[in-house]
């Protein structure tokens, strides 16, 4: 039992001792830099591309398929 516990704990201890330092994350200017520019964000509407559509009844499928076919359905 003790050997199983040591077999599980020893790799964790060794891995914790051998960590590499974290990379420096310097993406963009520092937040406390007063000389850095201010990025103005413009909001956009979430529903702007919406077009109102109403349900329609079944139509002529052959004409619809011919209309949507490449080349206009000309065969």
Secondary structure, 3 states (H helix, E strand, C coil): CHHHHHHHHHHHHHHHHCCCCCCCCCCCCCCCCCCCCCCCCCCCCCCCCCCCCCCCCCCCHHHHHHHHCHHHHCC
